Amino acid sequence: MLEDADDVRFLTLPELRTAVDGGDPRENVAGRRSAYLRELRRPTVPVALLSDGTDAETLLPARTPDGRTLTEVGASTGRISGCACSAPRAGWSPRPAR
């Protein structure tokens, strides 16, 4: 059956049922554990991956900061343009308190 208790993390529920019924899940576990360990070696979590596992941002041309343009990683999809305002302190609001 399973060689290690945490092997269950690398199997689907149907695969676990097959293992309980005497199936050998070691090949699935080994392949998925190998992929998991490979992903742990990434220096950062990529925003987007291509189908072959390539970090999509590594294919973009390097940006040179000009002191006026935000060049960090976006946290959501989409694009927006306009003015930005930095809040001077936590809890700050552009509306006057009532």
N, C-alpha and C positions, 0 to 999 in steps of 0.2 A: 504494500500500500504506500503510504507516505513515508518519506525518509525523515522529515522534520515537521514539527507541529505547524510552523508557519507556512508550509507548502500550500495550505488551504487558500492563502491569499492569491495564489496564482492559478486557481481553478474556478470554473463556473459551477453553478449548482448542479447542472446535469452531469458534468465531469466528476464532481464529488460523489454523486449517486452511483455512477459507473464504477468509481474506485471502491466504494463500499461493497458493491456487488462483485468485486474481484478484478476489476479492470486495472491497468497499469498506467497511472497518470504521470510517471516520471519524465517522459519526453516533453509533455506540455509544460510541466513545472520548470524543467531545465531551460527551455527556450524562453519562457516568460521571465524567469529569474535573471537570465543573461541580459535581456532587454532592459529590465528594471535597473540592474547594476550599471549598465551603460548610461542610462538616463541620469543616474545619480552623479555621474562624473561631469555633467554639464555645469559650467561655472554660474550660469543664471538660467532662470526659467524663460524659455522663448515665448514671445507674444504670439507668434504664428509659426507653424511647422508645415513644410511641404510634405507631399505624400511619401517621399523617401526619407523623412526625418530631418531634413536640412532646416536650420533656423532661417526663416525667410529674410530676416533683417540683415544677415551676413551677406546677402546678395545686393543690398542697396548701396549706392555710392556714399562714401563718407561725407558727412556734413561738417562744415567749418563754422563754429559759433561766431556770430558777429556782435554779440553783446545785446542784441535786441530781439532775437528770434528764439522761441522755445524749441528745443530739439530733443526733448526726452521722449520716452516711450509712452504712447497713449494707453489708457486703461480700458478703453472701449472702442468699438468700431465706429466709423463715421468720420466726418470732417466738419470743422466749423471755422468760421473766420469772424473777426470782430475784435473789439477792445477787451482787454483782460484787466481785472482789478485784484490786487492782493489785499487780503484782510489784514489789518495791522495787528490784531490780537484775536484770540479765540472768543467767539461769541459776538464779534463785531457785526453790525448790520448797517446797510446804507440808509435804512429807515430810522427816523428819530424815535426814541423810546417814548411810550405814552404813560 
